[in-house]
Amino acid sequence: MNHPPLPRRRLLQAGTLVLLLGTAHLARGAKVVAVRMWPAEDYTRVTIESDSVLKTNSFMVNDPPRLAVDIEGVDLLPGLRELVGQLKSDDPNIAGLRVAQNAPNVVRLVIDLKHPIKPQIFNLQPVAAYQHRLVFDLYPSAPPDPLLQLVEQQSQADKAASERAARLLGKETEGLARTQPDPLGDLIARSQRGEAPPPETPADTPSTPPPVAKAPLPPGPSKQRPGGGARQAPTERLIIVALDPGHGGEDPGAIGPKGTQEKQVVLQIARKLRDRINATTVNGNPMRAFMTRDADFFVPLQIRVAKAQRVRADLFISIHADAFYNARPQGASVYALSTRGASSAAARWIADKENKADLVGGLNVRAKDATIQRALLDMSTTAQINDSRKIGTKLLGEVGRLGKLHKPQVEHANFAVLRAPDIPSVLVETAFISNPDEERRLRDPKYQDDLADALLRGIVKYFEANPPLARNRTI
């Protein structure tokens, strides 16, 4: 059926309406969904999440150091104002924040800096629960050196041990001085009491020399190792264990039925394990833990590996708490690297999920940093994988005492975070956080303590059976 043509006036009215609607949409600009800040010594991240892509124009001012960013297509909404309130005084990199409407649909964000930084500003496409994200990564121009930090920690521990030894020696010497005979004082006391003085000792009679105070052995930076045995003198050879709490920052990891975030519980467990490692000696060698992240911030998978290599770690342990799409699975698991496929469908599924952490956490794929941009070559040796299986078996044996194991043997899959060719590396899934019972246990400080104790026992048993090789130079 043919309809009669519309009058010219109605066509003009319809066209005008479409134009007005389009103009109104453009004037509205993007909607800011959320703003977040993730301060850390490594770098501070600022994230602006919106319902559409935000364009920026930025420039640096050196004196005093500050970064100015013009954000186009957005008005000064309450969400942007909230960003200022999120700044903490102890942020290692940011001294202050200011936002203002610089022009119609353009907001200027000024970030006052505590020291020179190298900013990376980039957009992330929607992924997982996130919409479009505009990210500011503020890296210090002089980044902290993890190896130097480890050396300073050891120096501080040695200094504290020497001070404790000096205090113990001082107290013992003081107590000894109070018990030494005082002939003159004794003579005066006898005289005051009207007593005769004691007979003199002939000059040729040998007297018994007073006991000599013995200085206690300076305690090393660690206590007696688990499993008993006398404390052994510390040596210059540190055993370095890299602890890698999974996820962090923009990437919460798995989330339990009660809202428990994986990134939080694994960080708590890693901190407890760090303290235990730092207080332990194995075969006379003090241990030191190095954390790939010790706060709530995002670390790319390859950077986690690079950090462990930078401090020349003897062992790498990545700590996680996985989830499944239903609540049935339970128990702990330990994984080593496999370059030839996974040992089970579940191992492959978990590895694929963990390897996507960079997408959720927000990796700047255009970064010119070669460490981030290049993929780690698959150079893992058979010896490294065999050593990883050995430590994995020790850890499973100890963790299995706490409860159910998901699999009683070490599983294998191609985890990106385990691809350090020169470091035995394992990934520990402490529990399924998607299981309500295991989520409750993971939140329990007592269970976290027990889990840290079990992991420490496994680490100690591994190094007792597999002493680390001597280094070219001491740390």
BAVO-123876 format. One record per residue (C-alpha): residue number from 1; residue in one letter; x, y, z. Coordinates in steps of 0.25 Angstrom, whole numbers. Each point is the difference from the previous one (the first is absolute). Layout:
! BAVO-123876
 num residu     X     Y     Z
 NUM      a     X     Y     Z
...
***
This chain:
! BAVO-123876
 num residu     X     Y     Z
   1      m     0     0     0
   2      n     6    14    -4
   3      h    -1    11    10
   4      p    -1    14    -4
   5      p    13     9     1
   6      l     1     8    13
   7      p    -1    15    -1
   8      r    13     7    -1
   9      r    -3     7    14
  10      r    -1   -13     7
  11      l    13    -5    -6
  12      l     7    13     5
  13      q    -5    -2    14
  14      a     4   -15     0
  15      g    14     4    -4
  16      t     1    11    10
  17      l    -4    -9    11
  18      v    11   -10    -4
  19      l    10    11     0
  20      l    -4     5    13
  21      l     1   -14     7
  22      g    14    -2    -6
  23      t     4    13     5
  24      a    -5    -2    14
  25      h     7   -14     0
  26      l    13     7    -3
  27      a    -2    11    10
  28      r    -3   -10    11
  29      g    14    -6    -2
  30      a     5   -13     7
  31      k    -5    -4    13
  32      v    10    -3    11
  33      v    -3   -14     6
  34      a    11     0    11
  35      v    14     5     4
  36      r    10    -7     7
  37      m    15     1     5
  38      w    10   -10     3
  39      p    12     6     7
  40      a    13    -9     1
  41      e    15     3     1
  42      d     2    -7   -14
  43      y   -10    10    -6
  44      t   -14     6     2
  45      r   -12    -3    -9
  46      v   -11    10    -2
  47      t   -13    -6    -7
  48      i   -12     7    -6
  49      e   -10   -10    -5
  50      s   -11     6    -9
  51      d   -11    -5    -9
  52      s     8     4   -13
  53      v    14     3    -4
  54      l     7    13     6
  55      k    10     7    -8
  56      t    11     8     6
  57      n    11    10    -2
  58      s    11     0    10
  59      f    13     8     3
  60      m    10     0    12
  61      v     5    12     8
  62      n    14    -2     6
  63      d     1    10    11
  64      p    -7    -4     9
  65      p    -3   -13    -7
  66      r   -14    -2    -4
  67      l    -8    -6   -11
  68      a   -12     7    -6
  69      v   -10    -8    -8
  70      d   -12     6    -8
  71      i   -11   -11    -1
  72      e    -9     3   -12
  73      g   -15    -4    -1
  74      v    -3     1    15
  75      d    -5    10     9
  76      l     4     3    15
  77      l    -9   -11     6
  78      p    -1    -4    14
  79      g     8   -13    -3
  80      l    12     8    -5
  81      r     0     9    13
  82      e     0   -13     8
  83      l    14    -3    -5
  84      v     6    11     8
  85      g    -6    -6    13
  86      q     6   -14    -3
  87      l    15     6     1
  88      k     7    -4    12
  89      s    11     8     7
  90      d    10   -12    -1
  91      d    -2    -2   -15
  92      p    15    -3    -4
  93      n    -2     8   -13
  94      i   -11    10     1
  95      a     0    13     8
  96      g   -13     6    -4
  97      l   -12    -1   -10
  98      r    -8    11    -6
  99      v   -11     0   -11
 100      a    -7    11    -6
 101      q    -9     3   -13
 102      n    10     5    -9
 103      a    -9     2   -12
 104      p   -14    -5    -4
 105      n     1   -16     0
 106      v    14     1     4
 107      v     5    -3    14
 108      r    14     3     5
 109      l     6    -9    10
 110      v    13     5     6
 111      i     9   -10     8
 112      d    10     6     9
 113      l    12   -10     2
 114      k     9    -3    11
 115      h    12    -3    -9
 116      p     2    -1   -16
 117      i    -8   -11    -6
 118      k    -2    -7   -14
 119      p   -15     0    -2
 120      q    -7   -10    -9
 121      i   -14     4    -4
 122      f    -8   -10    -8
 123      n   -14    -5    -2
 124      l    -5   -14     3
 125      q   -12    -7    -7
 126      p   -12    -5     8
 127      v     4   -14     6
 128      a    -6    -8    11
 129      a    -8     9     9
 130      y     7    13    -5
 131      q    -5    10   -10
 132      h     9     9    -8
 133      r    12     4     9
 134      l    10    12    -1
 135      v    12    -4     7
 136      f    12     9     6
 137      d    12    -8     4
 138      l    10     9     8
 139      y    13    -7     0
 140      p    12     6     8
 141      s    11     5    -9
 142      a    10    -7    10
 143      p    -8   -13     3
 144      p     3    -7    13
 145      d    11   -11    -2
 146      p    -6   -13     6
 147      l    14    -6     2
 148      l     5    12     7
 149      q   -13    -1     9
 150      l     3   -14     3
 151      v    15     3     4
 152      e    -5    12     9
 153      q   -10   -10     7
 154      q    11   -10     3
 155      s     9    12     5
 156      q   -11     4     9
 157      a    -2   -14     5
 158      d    15    -2     3
 159      k     1    14     7
 160      a   -12    -4     9
 161      a     7   -13     3
 162      s    13     7     4
 163      e    -8     9     9
 164      r    -7   -11     7
 165      a    13    -7     2
 166      a     6    12     6
 167      r   -11     2     9
 168      l     0   -14     5
 169      l    15     1     2
 170      g    -1    13     8
 171      k   -11    -6     9
 172      e     9   -12     3
 173      t    12     8     2
 174      e    -8     9    10
 175      g    -5   -12     7
 176      l    14    -6     1
 177      a     5    13     6
 178      r   -10     1    11
 179      t     4   -14     5
 180      q    15     2     0
 181      p     7     1    14
 182      d     3    14     5
 183      p    11    -1    10
 184      l     0    15     5
 185      g   -15     0     1
 186      d     0   -13     8
 187      l    11     6     9
 188      i    -8    12     3
 189      a   -12    -8     3
 190      r     7    -9    10
 191      s     6    12     7
 192      q   -14     7     1
 193      r    -5   -13     6
 194      g    12    -1    10
 195      e     5   -13    -7
 196      a    14    -4    -1
 197      p     6     1   -15
 198      p     1   -13    -7
 199      p    14    -6    -1
 200      e     9     4   -11
 201      t     3    -9   -11
 202      p    15    -3    -2
 203      a     6     6   -12
 204      d     5   -13    -5
 205      t   -14    -7     1
 206      p    -6     0   -13
 207      s   -14     6     0
 208      t   -12    -5    -8
 209      p    -2    10   -11
 210      p   -14     6    -2
 211      p    -8    -6   -10
 212      v     1     6   -14
 213      a   -13     5    -6
 214      k    -2    -7   -13
 215      a    -7     7   -12
 216      p   -12    -7    -5
 217      l     0    -3   -15
 218      p    -6    11    -8
 219      p   -14    -6    -4
 220      g    -1     0   -15
 221      p   -12     7    -7
 222      s    -8   -12     1
 223      k    -4   -10    11
 224      q     1   -15     1
 225      r    -5    -7   -12
 226      p   -12    -8     0
 227      g     2   -15     3
 228      g     9     2    12
 229      g    15     0     1
 230      a    10    10     6
 231      r     1    14    -6
 232      q    11     1   -10
 233      a     9    12    -3
 234      p    -6     9   -11
 235      t     8     1   -13
 236      e     1    10   -11
 237      r    -8    -9   -10
 238      l   -14     5     1
 239      i   -11   -10    -5
 240      i   -10    10    -8
 241      v   -14    -5    -2
 242      a    -9     9    -9
 243      l   -14     0     5
 244      d   -11     4   -11
 245      p   -14     4     6
 246      g    -9    -2   -12
 247      h    -8    11    -7
 248      g    -1    14     7
 249      g    -4    14    -3
 250      e   -10     1   -12
 251      d     0   -16     0
 252      p    -8    -5    12
 253      g     2   -15    -4
 254      a   -11   -10     4
 255      i   -11     5     9
 256      g    -7    -9    10
 257      p   -14    -1     4
 258      k     1    10    11
 259      g     8    10    -8
 260      t    14    -4     4
 261      q    10     4   -10
 262      e    11    -9    -4
 263      k    10    11    -1
 264      q    -2     4    15
 265      v     1   -14     6
 266      v    12    -5    -8
 267      l     8    13     4
 268      q    -4    -3    15
 269      i     6   -14    -1
 270      a    12     5    -8
 271      r     3    10    11
 272      k    -1   -11    11
 273      l     9    -9    -8
 274      r    10    11    -2
 275      d     2     3    14
 276      r     2   -15     3
 277      i    10    -1   -11
 278      n     8    12     5
 279      a     1    -7    14
 280      t     5   -13    -5
 281      t    14    -6    -3
 282      v     2   -13    -8
 283      n    13    -7     1
 284      g     7    13     6
 285      n    -5     8   -11
 286      p   -10    12     3
 287      m   -12     1    -9
 288      r    -6    13    -5
 289      a   -14     1    -7
 290      f    -2    10   -12
 291      m   -14     4    -3
 292      t    -4     3   -14
 293      r   -10     9     5
 294      d    -2     4    15
 295      a   -12     9    -2
 296      d   -13     0    -8
 297      f     5     4   -14
 298      f     1    -7   -13
 299      v    12    -7    -5
 300      p     1    -6   -14
 301      l     3   -14    -1
 302      q    13     1    -7
 303      i     5    11    10
 304      r    -3   -10    11
 305      v    10    -9    -6
 306      a    10    11    -3
 307      k     0     5    14
 308      a     3   -14     5
 309      q    12    -1   -10
 310      r     5    14     4
 311      v     2    -5    15
 312      r     5   -13    -5
 313      a   -10    -8     8
 314      d     2   -15     3
 315      l   -14    -3     0
 316      f   -13     7    -6
 317      i   -14    -3     7
 318      s   -12     6    -6
 319      i   -12     0    10
 320      h   -14    -1    -5
 321      a   -15    -4     5
 322      d    -7    -4   -12
 323      a   -15    -1    -4
 324      f    -9    -9    -8
 325      y   -13     3    -7
 326      n    -7    -8    11
 327      a     3    -2    15
 328      r     3   -15     0
 329      p    15     0    -2
 330      q     9     1    12
 331      g    14    -3     4
 332      a    14     6    -2
 333      s     8    -3   -12
 334      v    15     3    -5
 335      y     4     2   -14
 336      a    13     0    -7
 337      l     3     5   -15
 338      s    -3    -9   -12
 339      t     4     4   -14
 340      r    -7   -12    -6
 341      g   -14     1     4
 342      a    -8    -1    14
 343      s     0   -12     8
 344      s   -15     1     1
 345      a   -12     8    -5
 346      a    -1     7    13
 347      a    14     4     0
 348      r    -1     6   -14
 349      w   -13     7     3
 350      i     7     7    13
 351      a    13     3    -8
 352      d    -8     7   -11
 353      k    -8     8    10
 354      e    12     4     8
 355      n     7     4   -13
 356      k   -11    10    -3
 357      a     4     8    13
 358      d     7    10    -9
 359      l   -13     4    -7
 360      v    -8     2    12
 361      g    11     7     8
 362      g     3     9   -12
 363      l    13    -2    -7
 364      n     5    12    -9
 365      v     2    -8   -12
 366      r     6    12    -7
 367      a    11     2    10
 368      k    14     2    -5
 369      d     6    -7    12
 370      a     6   -13    -7
 371      t    -2    -8    13
 372      i   -15     2    -1
 373      q    -1    -1   -15
 374      r     8   -12    -3
 375      a    -5   -14     3
 376      l     8    -8     9
 377      l     7   -11    -9
 378      d    -4   -14     3
 379      m    14    -4     5
 380      s    -4    -7    13
 381      t    10   -12     1
 382      t    -4   -14     4
 383      a     9     2    13
 384      q    -9    12     4
 385      i   -13    -7    -2
 386      n     6   -12     8
 387      d     4     8    11
 388      s   -14     7     0
 389      r    -6   -14     1
 390      k     8    -3    12
 391      i    -4    13     8
 392      g   -14    -2    -5
 393      t     0   -14     6
 394      k     5     5    14
 395      l   -10    11     0
 396      l   -11    -9    -3
 397      g     4   -10    11
 398      e    -1    11    11
 399      v   -12     7    -5
 400      g    -7   -13    -1
 401      r     1    -1    15
 402      l   -10    12     1
 403      g   -11    -6    -8
 404      k    -5    -6   -13
 405      l     9     1   -12
 406      h    -6     3   -14
 407      k    10    -9    -6
 408      p    10    -9     8
 409      q    12     3   -10
 410      v     6    12    -7
 411      e    -7     4   -12
 412      h     5     7   -13
 413      a    -4    11    -9
 414      n     6    11    -8
 415      f    -2    11    10
 416      a     7    13    -4
 417      v     4     4    14
 418      l     9   -13     1
 419      r     8     2   -13
 420      a    13     4     7
 421      p    11    -9    -6
 422      d     9     1    12
 423      i    -9    -1    12
 424      p    -8   -12     5
 425      s   -14     6     0
 426      v   -14    -5     5
 427      l   -14     6     0
 428      v    -7    -4    13
 429      e   -16     0     0
 430      t    -2     1    15
 431      a   -15    -3    -2
 432      f   -12     2    -8
 433      i    -5    14     5
 434      s   -13    -4    -8
 435      n    -3   -11    11
 436      p    -7     7    12
 437      d     7    -9    10
 438      e    13     3    -6
 439      e    -3    15    -2
 440      r    -2     0    15
 441      r    13    -7     3
 442      l     8    10    -9
 443      r    -6    11     8
 444      d     4    -6    13
 445      p    13     6     6
 446      k     3   -13     7
 447      y    -1    -8   -13
 448      q     8    10    -7
 449      d    11    -2    11
 450      d    -1   -16    -1
 451      l     1     1   -15
 452      a    12     9     0
 453      d     7   -10    10
 454      a    -3   -11    -9
 455      l     6     7   -12
 456      l    12     4     8
 457      r     2   -15     4
 458      g     0    -4   -14
 459      i    10    11    -4
 460      v     9    -4    11
 461      k     0   -15    -4
 462      y     2     3   -14
 463      f    13     8     3
 464      e     5   -10    10
 465      a    -1   -10   -11
 466      n     5     9   -11
 467      p    10    11     5
 468      p     1    12    -9
 469      l    12     2    -8
 470      a    11    10     4
 471      r    -1    13    -6
 472      n    11     8    -7
 473      r    -1    11    10
 474      t    -8     0    13
 475      i   -12     9     3
***
